[in-house]
Amino acid sequence: MAQIRRLIVCTLAFLCPAVAAAGDVPIIDAHSQVDHEVELADVIRVMKKGGISRIILSVRGRMKPAKIAAFAARHLDKITLAVRTKARFYVENKPKYYKMLNKQLAMPEFKAMAEVILYHAQKGSKAPEWIVPISSPQVRAALKAALERKWPFIPHIEFAAAFPRERKRFMADLEAMLRAHPDHPFLLIHMAQLDTEEAGRLIEAHPNVYFMTSHSNTLMVSKSAQPWTNLFDGAELAPDWRKLILKHPDRFILAFDNVFAEHWGDYYLEQIALWRKTLKTLPAAVAHAIAHRNAERLWRLPPVE
């Protein structure tokens, strides 16, 4: 009888691929952050509550590399550490940046590169405007490390928030970088604040460009004055984004990018729930690709299924 039940389930999954995507699709959060104000035990607690299988995690603020490395060592099945670049001395190209970068690169616990800020708009009193050209030495140092280790490189460019001249310059420099390293993956965090037309153009032009979904949902957009891309129309994928995602499911990676301590709670769980509901509406292969398989492939992670 048990064998018959298994046969029926497998047959239904084959005949109804969208149904097979529902419910228990594993989720990897491909980019989030913690600082000194976050209780690290809360990260694991919220992951379990939200059903997150793994997080690619970096630090900000006054969180020390040794502390986060010890934490990750206790949770190797759940945490992949990403090398931090984001700091004031990164923007100012101070020696302290290279010391911080090299210290993390020398630690075996770090197995990814976190976002690298190129254009970051001011966020009220919490975060200043940062403009760091792709050609700058601090960016090239991070890129060199990622290339050598075959880690995806994550440029942080907020195109919609940038002035037209900066937007044009960063797009030209981004595409030059994509062409210069055609076999290396470049992941644009926060969808780079692009619309479907420009995202689709980049995907068609560059086989090594990918998009991370962080800060790109109705919940985030409704709470922010920033011009984030919204992949959703209410609680469902917007038709134009759904069409692009179905056409190129291998180019989109699920990420949330928690930044502050208040993000590690109900706000995170609400976004996870929104994405779980959305994944149920997609064909199984597409849902699994976005939720975890693209991350597993790009970062060479063990499968979570």
DRENSESE-949506 format. One line per 2 residues: number of its first residue (from 1); for each residue x, y, z of N, C-alpha, C. Coordinates in nm, 2 decimals, padded with zeros to 4 digits. Layout:
N
NUM = X Y Z X Y Z X Y Z; ...
# end
This chain:
305
1 = 00.08 -00.12 00.00 00.00 00.00 00.00 00.09 00.13 00.00; 00.19 00.12 00.08 00.28 00.24 00.08 00.35 00.27 -00.05
3 = 00.38 00.16 -00.13 00.44 00.17 -00.26 00.34 00.23 -00.36; 00.21 00.19 -00.34 00.11 00.24 -00.43 00.09 00.39 -00.40
5 = 00.09 00.44 -00.28 00.08 00.58 -00.24 00.19 00.66 -00.30; 00.31 00.61 -00.29 00.43 00.68 -00.35 00.42 00.69 -00.50
7 = 00.37 00.58 -00.56 00.35 00.59 -00.71 00.25 00.69 -00.75; 00.14 00.70 -00.67 00.04 00.80 -00.70 00.09 00.94 -00.69
9 = 00.17 00.97 -00.58 00.22 01.10 -00.55 00.32 01.14 -00.66; 00.41 01.05 -00.70 00.50 01.07 -00.81 00.43 01.10 -00.94
11 = 00.33 01.03 -00.97 00.26 01.05 -01.09 00.19 01.18 -01.10; 00.13 01.22 -00.98 00.06 01.35 -00.98 00.17 01.47 -00.99
13 = 00.28 01.45 -00.93 00.39 01.55 -00.94 00.43 01.57 -01.08; 00.44 01.46 -01.16 00.48 01.46 -01.30 00.38 01.53 -01.38
15 = 00.25 01.50 -01.36 00.14 01.55 -01.44 00.11 01.70 -01.40; 00.14 01.74 -01.28 00.11 01.87 -01.23 00.23 01.94 -01.17
17 = 00.32 01.99 -01.26 00.45 02.05 -01.21 00.43 02.17 -01.13; 00.32 02.25 -01.15 00.30 02.37 -01.07 00.27 02.33 -00.92
19 = 00.19 02.22 -00.91 00.15 02.17 -00.78 00.27 02.12 -00.71; 00.36 02.06 -00.78 00.48 02.00 -00.72 00.57 02.11 -00.66
21 = 00.56 02.23 -00.71 00.64 02.34 -00.66 00.59 02.39 -00.53; 00.46 02.36 -00.49 00.40 02.41 -00.37 00.46 02.36 -00.24
23 = 00.43 02.43 -00.13 00.46 02.38 00.00 00.60 02.38 00.05; 00.68 02.28 00.00 00.80 02.25 00.07 00.93 02.28 -00.02
25 = 00.92 02.38 -00.10 01.04 02.41 -00.18 01.14 02.47 -00.09; 01.26 02.41 -00.08 01.37 02.47 00.00 01.40 02.61 -00.04
27 = 01.43 02.69 00.06 01.47 02.83 00.03 01.61 02.86 00.08; 01.69 02.92 00.00 01.82 02.98 00.04 01.81 03.13 00.03
29 = 01.84 03.20 00.14 01.85 03.34 00.13 01.99 03.38 00.09; 02.01 03.42 -00.03 02.14 03.43 -00.09 02.22 03.56 -00.05
31 = 02.16 03.64 00.03 02.23 03.76 00.09 02.16 03.82 00.20; 02.21 03.82 00.32 02.16 03.90 00.43 02.28 03.94 00.52
33 = 02.26 04.03 00.62 02.36 04.08 00.70 02.32 04.09 00.84; 02.43 04.08 00.93 02.41 04.10 01.07 02.51 04.20 01.12
35 = 02.47 04.27 01.23 02.57 04.36 01.29 02.57 04.33 01.44; 02.64 04.41 01.52 02.67 04.39 01.66 02.54 04.40 01.74
37 = 02.43 04.45 01.68 02.30 04.46 01.76 02.22 04.34 01.74; 02.26 04.24 01.65 02.18 04.12 01.63 02.23 04.01 01.72
39 = 02.14 03.95 01.79 02.17 03.82 01.86 02.18 03.71 01.76; 02.30 03.65 01.75 02.31 03.55 01.65 02.22 03.43 01.66
41 = 02.19 03.40 01.79 02.09 03.29 01.81 01.96 03.32 01.75; 01.92 03.45 01.74 01.80 03.48 01.67 01.80 03.45 01.52
43 = 01.91 03.46 01.46 01.92 03.43 01.32 01.88 03.28 01.29; 01.93 03.19 01.37 01.89 03.05 01.36 01.74 03.03 01.39
45 = 01.70 03.10 01.50 01.56 03.08 01.54 01.46 03.13 01.43; 01.49 03.25 01.37 01.41 03.30 01.26 01.42 03.21 01.14
47 = 01.54 03.16 01.11 01.55 03.07 00.99 01.46 02.95 01.01; 01.46 02.89 01.12 01.38 02.77 01.15 01.23 02.81 01.14
49 = 01.19 02.92 01.19 01.05 02.96 01.19 01.01 02.99 01.05; 01.09 03.04 00.96 01.06 03.08 00.83 01.09 02.96 00.73
51 = 01.15 02.86 00.78 01.18 02.75 00.69 01.29 02.78 00.59; 01.39 02.86 00.63 01.50 02.89 00.54 01.61 02.79 00.57
53 = 01.66 02.73 00.46 01.75 02.62 00.47 01.89 02.67 00.49; 01.93 02.78 00.43 02.07 02.83 00.43 02.06 02.98 00.41
55 = 02.15 03.05 00.47 02.17 03.19 00.44 02.32 03.22 00.41; 02.34 03.30 00.30 02.47 03.35 00.27 02.48 03.48 00.35
57 = 02.57 03.48 00.45 02.56 03.59 00.55 02.69 03.67 00.56; 02.67 03.80 00.57 02.79 03.89 00.59 02.76 03.97 00.71
59 = 02.86 04.05 00.75 02.85 04.14 00.87 02.86 04.28 00.83; 02.82 04.37 00.92 02.83 04.51 00.91 02.85 04.57 01.05
61 = 02.86 04.70 01.06 02.88 04.75 01.19 03.00 04.70 01.26; 02.99 04.67 01.39 03.10 04.64 01.48 03.11 04.49 01.50
63 = 03.04 04.41 01.42 03.05 04.26 01.44 03.19 04.22 01.39; 03.27 04.14 01.47 03.40 04.10 01.44 03.40 03.97 01.36
65 = 03.50 03.96 01.26 03.51 03.84 01.18 03.52 03.71 01.26; 03.60 03.72 01.37 03.62 03.60 01.46 03.49 03.55 01.52
67 = 03.40 03.65 01.56 03.28 03.61 01.62 03.18 03.54 01.52; 03.17 03.60 01.40 03.08 03.54 01.30 03.14 03.41 01.25
69 = 03.27 03.40 01.25 03.33 03.27 01.20 03.30 03.16 01.30; 03.31 03.19 01.43 03.28 03.09 01.53 03.13 03.05 01.53
71 = 03.04 03.15 01.50 02.90 03.12 01.49 02.88 03.03 01.37; 02.94 03.06 01.25 02.92 02.98 01.13 02.97 02.84 01.15
73 = 03.08 02.82 01.22 03.14 02.69 01.24 03.04 02.60 01.32; 02.96 02.66 01.40 02.86 02.58 01.48 02.73 02.55 01.39
75 = 02.72 02.61 01.27 02.60 02.59 01.19 02.64 02.58 01.04; 02.73 02.48 01.02 02.79 02.47 00.88 02.68 02.43 00.78
77 = 02.57 02.37 00.83 02.47 02.32 00.74 02.37 02.44 00.71; 02.38 02.55 00.78 02.29 02.66 00.76 02.35 02.79 00.72
79 = 02.48 02.81 00.75 02.54 02.95 00.73 02.66 02.93 00.64; 02.66 03.01 00.53 02.77 03.03 00.45 02.82 03.18 00.46
81 = 02.94 03.20 00.51 02.99 03.33 00.54 03.04 03.40 00.41; 03.01 03.53 00.40 03.05 03.61 00.29 03.14 03.72 00.34
83 = 03.25 03.75 00.26 03.35 03.85 00.30 03.29 03.99 00.29; 03.30 04.06 00.39 03.25 04.20 00.40 03.34 04.30 00.33
85 = 03.29 04.39 00.25 03.37 04.50 00.21 03.31 04.63 00.26; 03.18 04.63 00.29 03.11 04.76 00.32 03.15 04.82 00.45
87 = 03.21 04.94 00.44 03.26 05.01 00.55 03.30 05.15 00.50; 03.31 05.25 00.59 03.35 05.38 00.56 03.49 05.38 00.50
89 = 03.58 05.30 00.55 03.72 05.30 00.50 03.73 05.23 00.37; 03.63 05.15 00.33 03.62 05.10 00.19 03.60 05.22 00.09
91 = 03.50 05.30 00.13 03.46 05.41 00.04 03.58 05.51 00.03; 03.65 05.53 00.14 03.76 05.62 00.14 03.90 05.56 00.09
93 = 03.89 05.43 00.06 04.01 05.36 00.02 04.13 05.37 00.11; 04.10 05.34 00.24 04.20 05.35 00.35 04.27 05.21 00.36
95 = 04.39 05.21 00.41 04.46 05.08 00.44 04.38 04.98 00.52; 04.30 05.04 00.61 04.22 04.95 00.70 04.12 04.86 00.62
97 = 04.08 04.91 00.51 03.99 04.83 00.42 04.06 04.70 00.38; 04.18 04.72 00.33 04.26 04.60 00.27 04.30 04.51 00.39
99 = 04.32 04.56 00.50 04.35 04.47 00.62 04.23 04.39 00.65; 04.11 04.46 00.65 03.98 04.38 00.68 03.96 04.28 00.57
101 = 03.97 04.32 00.45 03.95 04.23 00.34 04.04 04.10 00.35; 04.17 04.13 00.36 04.26 04.02 00.36 04.25 03.93 00.49
103 = 04.21 03.99 00.60 04.19 03.90 00.72 04.08 03.80 00.69; 03.97 03.85 00.63 03.86 03.76 00.61 03.90 03.65 00.50
105 = 03.97 03.70 00.40 04.01 03.61 00.29 04.10 03.49 00.34; 04.17 03.52 00.45 04.26 03.42 00.50 04.19 03.32 00.59
107 = 04.06 03.35 00.63 03.99 03.26 00.72 03.91 03.16 00.64; 03.93 03.03 00.66 03.86 02.93 00.58 03.71 02.93 00.59
109 = 03.66 02.99 00.70 03.51 03.00 00.72 03.44 03.08 00.61; 03.51 03.17 00.55 03.45 03.26 00.45 03.46 03.20 00.31
111 = 03.34 03.18 00.25 03.33 03.11 00.13 03.25 03.18 00.02; 03.24 03.31 00.03 03.16 03.39 -00.06 03.21 03.54 -00.05
113 = 03.17 03.62 -00.14 03.19 03.76 -00.14 03.06 03.84 -00.12; 03.04 03.92 -00.02 02.92 04.00 00.00 02.91 04.11 -00.11
115 = 02.80 04.18 -00.11 02.78 04.29 -00.20 02.90 04.39 -00.19; 02.93 04.45 -00.31 03.03 04.55 -00.32 02.96 04.68 -00.36
117 = 02.96 04.78 -00.28 02.89 04.90 -00.30 02.96 04.98 -00.42; 02.88 05.02 -00.52 02.93 05.10 -00.63 02.85 05.24 -00.63
119 = 02.72 05.22 -00.63 02.63 05.34 -00.61 02.52 05.31 -00.51; 02.52 05.38 -00.40 02.43 05.36 -00.29 02.37 05.50 -00.25
121 = 02.24 05.52 -00.27 02.18 05.64 -00.24 02.16 05.66 -00.09; 02.15 05.79 -00.05 02.13 05.82 00.09 02.00 05.76 00.14
123 = 02.00 05.70 00.26 01.88 05.64 00.32 01.85 05.72 00.45; 01.80 05.84 00.44 01.77 05.92 00.56 01.89 05.94 00.64
125 = 01.88 05.92 00.77 02.00 05.93 00.86 02.07 05.80 00.88; 02.02 05.69 00.82 02.08 05.56 00.85 02.20 05.53 00.76
127 = 02.20 05.58 00.64 02.31 05.54 00.55 02.33 05.66 00.45; 02.46 05.70 00.43 02.49 05.81 00.34 02.50 05.76 00.20
129 = 02.51 05.86 00.11 02.53 05.83 -00.03 02.68 05.79 -00.05; 02.70 05.68 -00.12 02.83 05.63 -00.15 02.84 05.61 -00.30
131 = 02.95 05.67 -00.36 02.98 05.65 -00.50 03.12 05.60 -00.52; 03.14 05.48 -00.57 03.27 05.42 -00.58 03.28 05.36 -00.72
133 = 03.36 05.42 -00.81 03.37 05.37 -00.95 03.42 05.23 -00.95; 03.37 05.15 -01.05 03.42 05.02 -01.07 03.57 05.01 -01.09
135 = 03.62 05.11 -01.15 03.77 05.11 -01.18 03.85 05.14 -01.05; 03.79 05.17 -00.94 03.87 05.21 -00.82 03.94 05.09 -00.77
137 = 04.06 05.12 -00.70 04.14 05.01 -00.65 04.07 04.92 -00.55; 03.98 04.98 -00.47 03.92 04.89 -00.36 03.82 04.80 -00.43
139 = 03.75 04.84 -00.53 03.66 04.75 -00.60 03.74 04.64 -00.68; 03.85 04.68 -00.74 03.93 04.58 -00.81 03.99 04.48 -00.72
141 = 04.02 04.52 -00.60 04.08 04.42 -00.50 03.97 04.32 -00.47; 03.85 04.36 -00.44 03.74 04.26 -00.41 03.71 04.18 -00.53
143 = 03.71 04.24 -00.65 03.68 04.16 -00.77 03.79 04.05 -00.80; 03.91 04.09 -00.78 04.03 04.00 -00.79 04.01 03.88 -00.70
145 = 03.97 03.90 -00.58 03.95 03.79 -00.48 03.84 03.70 -00.52; 03.73 03.76 -00.57 03.62 03.68 -00.62 03.65 03.60 -00.74
147 = 03.72 03.66 -00.83 03.76 03.59 -00.95 03.86 03.47 -00.92; 03.95 03.49 -00.83 04.05 03.39 -00.80 03.98 03.27 -00.73
149 = 03.88 03.30 -00.65 03.81 03.19 -00.57 03.68 03.14 -00.64; 03.65 03.20 -00.76 03.53 03.16 -00.84 03.41 03.18 -00.76
151 = 03.40 03.29 -00.68 03.29 03.34 -00.61 03.21 03.43 -00.69; 03.08 03.42 -00.70 03.00 03.53 -00.76 03.03 03.67 -00.71
153 = 03.03 03.76 -00.80 03.06 03.90 -00.76 02.93 03.98 -00.76; 02.90 04.05 -00.66 02.77 04.12 -00.64 02.79 04.27 -00.64
155 = 02.78 04.33 -00.75 02.78 04.48 -00.76 02.65 04.54 -00.70; 02.66 04.64 -00.61 02.54 04.71 -00.56 02.54 04.84 -00.63
157 = 02.44 04.85 -00.73 02.42 04.97 -00.80 02.27 05.00 -00.80; 02.23 05.12 -00.75 02.09 05.16 -00.74 02.07 05.25 -00.86
159 = 02.04 05.19 -00.97 02.03 05.27 -01.10 01.92 05.38 -01.09; 01.80 05.34 -01.04 01.69 05.43 -01.04 01.71 05.55 -00.95
161 = 01.79 05.54 -00.85 01.82 05.65 -00.75 01.93 05.74 -00.80; 02.01 05.69 -00.90 02.13 05.77 -00.94 02.09 05.88 -01.04
163 = 02.17 05.98 -01.04 02.14 06.09 -01.14 02.17 06.03 -01.28; 02.11 06.09 -01.39 02.13 06.03 -01.52 02.27 06.01 -01.56
165 = 02.36 06.11 -01.53 02.50 06.09 -01.58 02.57 05.97 -01.51; 02.54 05.96 -01.38 02.60 05.85 -01.30 02.54 05.72 -01.35
167 = 02.41 05.72 -01.38 02.34 05.60 -01.42 02.40 05.55 -01.55; 02.43 05.64 -01.64 02.48 05.61 -01.77 02.63 05.55 -01.76
169 = 02.70 05.62 -01.67 02.84 05.58 -01.65 02.85 05.44 -01.59; 02.77 05.42 -01.48 02.77 05.29 -01.42 02.73 05.18 -01.51
171 = 02.63 05.20 -01.59 02.58 05.10 -01.68 02.69 05.06 -01.78; 02.76 05.16 -01.84 02.87 05.14 -01.93 02.98 05.06 -01.86
173 = 03.02 05.10 -01.74 03.12 05.03 -01.67 03.08 04.89 -01.63; 02.96 04.87 -01.59 02.91 04.74 -01.56 02.92 04.65 -01.68
175 = 02.87 04.69 -01.79 02.87 04.61 -01.91 03.01 04.58 -01.96; 03.10 04.67 -01.94 03.24 04.65 -01.97 03.30 04.54 -01.88
177 = 03.26 04.54 -01.75 03.31 04.44 -01.66 03.25 04.30 -01.70; 03.13 04.30 -01.74 03.06 04.17 -01.78 03.13 04.12 -01.90
179 = 03.17 04.20 -01.99 03.23 04.15 -02.12 03.38 04.11 -02.09; 03.44 04.18 -01.99 03.58 04.14 -01.96 03.60 04.01 -01.89
181 = 03.49 03.96 -01.82 03.49 03.83 -01.75 03.37 03.75 -01.79; 03.36 03.71 -01.91 03.24 03.64 -01.96 03.20 03.51 -01.89
183 = 03.30 03.45 -01.83 03.27 03.32 -01.77 03.25 03.33 -01.62; 03.25 03.45 -01.57 03.23 03.47 -01.42 03.09 03.53 -01.39
185 = 03.02 03.48 -01.29 02.88 03.53 -01.26 02.89 03.66 -01.19; 02.80 03.76 -01.23 02.78 03.89 -01.17 02.64 03.90 -01.13
187 = 02.61 03.92 -01.00 02.47 03.92 -00.95 02.44 04.06 -00.90; 02.33 04.12 -00.96 02.29 04.25 -00.93 02.19 04.25 -00.82
189 = 02.24 04.29 -00.70 02.15 04.29 -00.58 02.04 04.39 -00.59; 01.93 04.36 -00.53 01.81 04.45 -00.53 01.76 04.47 -00.67
191 = 01.78 04.38 -00.76 01.74 04.39 -00.90 01.80 04.51 -00.97; 01.90 04.57 -00.90 01.97 04.69 -00.95 01.87 04.81 -00.97
193 = 01.75 04.80 -00.91 01.65 04.90 -00.93 01.61 04.92 -01.08; 01.62 04.81 -01.16 01.59 04.82 -01.30 01.45 04.77 -01.33
195 = 01.39 04.81 -01.44 01.26 04.76 -01.49 01.28 04.64 -01.58; 01.17 04.58 -01.62 01.18 04.46 -01.70 01.25 04.48 -01.84
197 = 01.23 04.60 -01.90 01.30 04.62 -02.03 01.45 04.62 -02.01; 01.50 04.69 -01.92 01.65 04.70 -01.90 01.70 04.57 -01.85
199 = 01.63 04.50 -01.75 01.68 04.37 -01.70 01.68 04.27 -01.81; 01.58 04.27 -01.89 01.57 04.18 -02.01 01.68 04.20 -02.11
201 = 01.71 04.33 -02.13 01.82 04.36 -02.23 01.95 04.31 -02.18; 01.98 04.33 -02.05 02.11 04.28 -01.99 02.12 04.13 -02.00
203 = 02.01 04.06 -01.97 02.01 03.92 -01.97 02.04 03.87 -02.11; 01.97 03.93 -02.21 01.99 03.88 -02.35 02.14 03.91 -02.40
205 = 02.19 04.02 -02.35 02.33 04.07 -02.39 02.44 04.00 -02.32; 02.42 03.95 -02.20 02.53 03.90 -02.11 02.49 03.77 -02.05
207 = 02.54 03.66 -02.09 02.51 03.53 -02.02 02.56 03.52 -01.88; 02.64 03.61 -01.83 02.69 03.60 -01.70 02.63 03.70 -01.60
209 = 02.51 03.76 -01.63 02.45 03.86 -01.54 02.33 03.79 -01.48; 02.31 03.81 -01.35 02.20 03.75 -01.27 02.14 03.86 -01.19
211 = 02.02 03.84 -01.14 01.94 03.93 -01.05 01.90 03.87 -00.92; 01.93 03.94 -00.81 01.89 03.90 -00.68 01.76 03.98 -00.64
213 = 01.67 03.91 -00.58 01.53 03.96 -00.56 01.52 04.05 -00.43; 01.63 04.07 -00.36 01.62 04.15 -00.23 01.56 04.29 -00.25
215 = 01.48 04.33 -00.15 01.42 04.46 -00.15 01.33 04.49 -00.27; 01.28 04.38 -00.33 01.20 04.40 -00.45 01.06 04.34 -00.44
217 = 01.00 04.36 -00.33 00.86 04.31 -00.32 00.77 04.42 -00.26; 00.64 04.39 -00.26 00.54 04.49 -00.21 00.57 04.53 -00.07
219 = 00.61 04.44 00.02 00.63 04.47 00.16 00.74 04.57 00.18; 00.85 04.55 00.10 00.96 04.65 00.11 00.93 04.78 00.05
221 = 00.87 04.78 -00.07 00.84 04.90 -00.14 00.74 04.99 -00.06; 00.65 04.93 00.01 00.55 05.00 00.08 00.60 05.07 00.21
223 = 00.72 05.02 00.25 00.78 05.08 00.37 00.90 05.17 00.35; 00.93 05.19 00.22 01.05 05.27 00.19 01.02 05.38 00.09
225 = 01.09 05.49 00.10 01.08 05.60 00.00 01.18 05.58 -00.11; 01.26 05.47 -00.11 01.35 05.45 -00.22 01.28 05.39 -00.34
227 = 01.34 05.41 -00.46 01.28 05.36 -00.59 01.31 05.22 -00.62; 01.29 05.13 -00.52 01.32 04.99 -00.54 01.23 04.93 -00.65
229 = 01.28 04.84 -00.72 01.21 04.76 -00.82 01.10 04.68 -00.74; 00.98 04.67 -00.79 00.88 04.59 -00.73 00.84 04.48 -00.83
231 = 00.88 04.35 -00.80 00.85 04.24 -00.88 00.70 04.20 -00.87; 00.63 04.26 -00.78 00.49 04.22 -00.75 00.39 04.32 -00.79
233 = 00.27 04.28 -00.82 00.15 04.36 -00.82 00.06 04.31 -00.71; 00.07 04.38 -00.60 00.00 04.34 -00.48 00.07 04.22 -00.42
235 = 00.00 04.10 -00.41 00.06 03.98 -00.35 00.10 03.88 -00.46; 00.09 03.92 -00.59 00.13 03.83 -00.70 00.24 03.89 -00.78
237 = 00.32 03.81 -00.85 00.41 03.86 -00.94 00.35 03.94 -01.05; 00.41 04.06 -01.08 00.35 04.14 -01.19 00.37 04.07 -01.32
239 = 00.27 04.08 -01.41 00.27 04.00 -01.53 00.40 04.02 -01.61; 00.46 04.14 -01.62 00.58 04.15 -01.70 00.70 04.08 -01.64
241 = 00.71 04.09 -01.51 00.82 04.02 -01.44 00.80 03.87 -01.44; 00.68 03.83 -01.42 00.65 03.68 -01.43 00.69 03.63 -01.57
243 = 00.66 03.70 -01.67 00.70 03.66 -01.81 00.85 03.65 -01.82; 00.92 03.75 -01.77 01.07 03.75 -01.78 01.13 03.63 -01.70
245 = 01.08 03.61 -01.58 01.13 03.51 -01.49 01.10 03.37 -01.55; 00.99 03.35 -01.61 00.96 03.22 -01.67 01.05 03.20 -01.79
247 = 01.08 03.30 -01.86 01.17 03.29 -01.98 01.31 03.26 -01.94; 01.36 03.32 -01.82 01.50 03.31 -01.78 01.51 03.27 -01.63
249 = 01.45 03.15 -01.60 01.45 03.11 -01.45 01.59 03.09 -01.39; 01.69 03.07 -01.48 01.83 03.05 -01.43 01.90 03.18 -01.39
251 = 01.83 03.29 -01.42 01.90 03.42 -01.39 01.85 03.50 -01.27; 01.76 03.44 -01.19 01.71 03.50 -01.07 01.73 03.42 -00.95
253 = 01.78 03.49 -00.84 01.82 03.43 -00.72 01.74 03.49 -00.60; 01.68 03.41 -00.53 01.60 03.46 -00.41 01.70 03.51 -00.30
255 = 01.67 03.63 -00.26 01.75 03.69 -00.15 01.66 03.79 -00.08; 01.70 03.82 00.05 01.61 03.92 00.12 01.70 04.03 00.17
257 = 01.82 04.01 00.20 01.91 04.12 00.25 01.86 04.19 00.37; 01.84 04.12 00.48 01.82 04.18 00.61 01.95 04.26 00.64
259 = 01.92 04.38 00.69 02.04 04.48 00.72 02.04 04.51 00.87; 01.93 04.55 00.92 01.93 04.60 01.06 01.86 04.49 01.15
261 = 01.89 04.51 01.28 01.83 04.41 01.38 01.68 04.39 01.36; 01.61 04.50 01.34 01.46 04.49 01.33 01.42 04.41 01.21
263 = 01.51 04.38 01.11 01.47 04.30 01.00 01.46 04.15 01.04; 01.53 04.11 01.14 01.54 03.97 01.18 01.42 03.93 01.27
265 = 01.30 03.95 01.22 01.18 03.91 01.30 01.06 03.90 01.20; 00.95 03.95 01.24 00.82 03.94 01.17 00.84 03.99 01.03
267 = 00.91 04.10 01.01 00.93 04.15 00.87 00.99 04.05 00.78; 01.09 03.98 00.83 01.15 03.87 00.75 01.05 03.76 00.72
269 = 00.98 03.72 00.82 00.88 03.61 00.81 00.77 03.65 00.71; 00.73 03.77 00.71 00.63 03.82 00.62 00.67 03.81 00.47
271 = 00.80 03.85 00.45 00.85 03.84 00.31 00.87 03.70 00.27; 00.92 03.61 00.36 00.93 03.47 00.33 00.79 03.41 00.29
273 = 00.69 03.45 00.37 00.56 03.39 00.34 00.51 03.44 00.20; 00.54 03.57 00.17 00.50 03.62 00.04 00.56 03.54 -00.07
275 = 00.69 03.51 -00.06 00.76 03.44 -00.16 00.72 03.29 -00.17; 00.69 03.23 -00.05 00.64 03.10 -00.05 00.51 03.09 -00.13
277 = 00.42 03.18 -00.11 00.29 03.18 -00.18 00.32 03.20 -00.33; 00.41 03.28 -00.37 00.44 03.31 -00.51 00.51 03.19 -00.57
279 = 00.60 03.12 -00.50 00.66 03.00 -00.56 00.56 02.89 -00.59; 00.45 02.89 -00.52 00.35 02.79 -00.55 00.28 02.81 -00.68
281 = 00.29 02.93 -00.73 00.22 02.96 -00.86 00.31 02.93 -00.98; 00.44 02.90 -00.96 00.53 02.88 -01.07 00.55 02.73 -01.09
283 = 00.59 02.69 -01.22 00.63 02.55 -01.24 00.74 02.51 -01.15; 00.74 02.38 -01.12 00.83 02.33 -01.02 00.97 02.36 -01.05
285 = 01.01 02.34 -01.17 01.15 02.37 -01.21 01.19 02.51 -01.19; 01.10 02.60 -01.22 01.12 02.75 -01.20 01.13 02.78 -01.05
287 = 01.04 02.73 -00.98 01.03 02.76 -00.83 01.16 02.71 -00.77; 01.20 02.59 -00.80 01.32 02.54 -00.73 01.45 02.61 -00.78
289 = 01.45 02.65 -00.91 01.57 02.73 -00.95 01.59 02.86 -00.88; 01.48 02.93 -00.87 01.49 03.06 -00.80 01.51 03.05 -00.65
291 = 01.44 02.95 -00.59 01.45 02.94 -00.44 01.58 02.89 -00.39; 01.64 02.80 -00.46 01.77 02.74 -00.41 01.87 02.69 -00.51
293 = 01.82 02.63 -00.62 01.92 02.56 -00.71 02.01 02.66 -00.78; 01.97 02.78 -00.82 02.06 02.87 -00.88 02.17 02.91 -00.78
295 = 02.14 02.93 -00.65 02.24 02.96 -00.55 02.33 02.85 -00.53; 02.28 02.73 -00.53 02.36 02.61 -00.51 02.46 02.60 -00.62
297 = 02.42 02.62 -00.74 02.51 02.61 -00.86 02.61 02.72 -00.86; 02.57 02.85 -00.83 02.67 02.96 -00.84 02.77 02.96 -00.73
299 = 02.73 02.92 -00.61 02.82 02.92 -00.49 02.87 02.78 -00.46; 02.84 02.68 -00.55 02.88 02.54 -00.53 02.85 02.49 -00.39
301 = 02.72 02.51 -00.35 02.67 02.47 -00.22 02.62 02.33 -00.22; 02.62 02.26 -00.11 02.55 02.13 -00.11 02.40 02.14 -00.13
303 = 02.34 02.05 -00.20 02.20 02.06 -00.22 02.12 02.05 -00.09; 02.02 02.13 -00.08 01.94 02.13 00.04 01.82 02.04 00.04
305 = 01.79 01.98 -00.08 01.67 01.90 -00.09 01.70 01.77 -00.01
# end
